[in-house]
Amino acid sequence: MAAKDGAKGSGRQLFHLVFGGELTSLDGMEFSDLKALDVVGIYPNYAQAYDAWKDAAHRTVDDAHMRYFIVHLHRLLDPDKGPGETAG
């Protein structure tokens, strides 16, 4: 899968957070225990974050209530920049 928010080795740091946890229901996004969230890590581009997300999701594939997410931190750090622009 091609990364649209920064390819591996591009030198740009477009930070992404990968985290997950057990949801209270299958049709919502409320976590059952915030203290038990699994923070997988922060990655310098979407491609590496996607790989980490995929690994974490595969480890918990048997638990339907477990969900992992990728958060585009670079968009939160500088919301006025477009997806292709770097912050700072």
C-alpha positions in Angstrom: 0.0 0.0 0.0 1.4 3.4 -1.0 1.6 6.0 1.8 0.0 9.3 0.8 1.3 11.2 3.9 5.0 10.6 3.5 6.8 7.7 2.0 9.5 5.7 3.8 12.9 7.5 3.4 11.4 10.8 2.2 13.0 12.6 5.1 9.8 14.4 6.1 8.5 13.8 9.6 4.7 13.6 9.5 4.0 12.1 12.9 1.4 9.4 13.3 0.2 7.8 16.6 -1.0 4.2 16.6 -3.1 3.1 19.6 -6.0 0.8 20.4 -8.0 -0.8 23.1 -11.2 -2.7 23.9 -14.4 -0.9 22.8 -17.6 -1.0 24.8 -19.7 -1.9 21.7 -19.0 -2.9 18.1 -20.8 0.1 16.7 -19.2 2.8 18.8 -15.8 4.3 19.6 -15.9 4.4 23.4 -13.2 2.4 25.1 -14.1 0.2 28.0 -11.0 1.0 30.1 -8.8 4.1 29.2 -6.1 2.9 31.6 -5.7 -0.2 29.5 -5.2 1.5 26.1 -2.3 0.0 24.1 -0.2 2.9 22.8 1.8 1.1 20.1 4.0 4.2 19.2 4.6 7.3 17.3 5.9 7.0 13.8 7.5 9.5 11.4 5.3 8.6 8.4 2.1 6.9 7.5 3.8 3.9 5.9 5.5 2.9 9.2 2.4 3.7 11.2 0.3 1.5 8.9 2.7 -1.4 9.4 2.5 -1.0 13.2 -1.3 -0.7 13.1 -1.5 -3.8 10.9 0.7 -5.8 13.3 -1.3 -4.8 16.3 -4.6 -5.5 14.6 -3.5 -8.9 13.5 -2.4 -9.8 17.1 -6.0 -9.1 18.3 -8.0 -10.4 15.4 -9.8 -12.9 17.6 -11.2 -10.2 19.8 -14.0 -8.4 18.0 -14.1 -5.5 20.5 -10.4 -4.7 20.1 -9.7 -1.8 17.7 -6.5 0.0 16.7 -6.4 3.5 15.1 -3.9 5.7 13.3 -4.0 9.4 14.4 -2.4 11.9 12.0 -0.6 13.9 14.7 1.0 16.2 12.1 -2.4 17.5 11.2 -3.2 18.3 14.9 0.2 20.0 15.4 -0.3 22.4 12.4 -4.0 22.2 11.2 -3.5 25.1 8.8 -1.1 23.0 6.6 -2.4 20.8 3.9 -1.6 17.0 3.9 1.4 17.6 1.5 2.9 20.5 3.5 5.3 20.1 6.4 4.9 21.9 9.7 7.4 24.3 11.1 
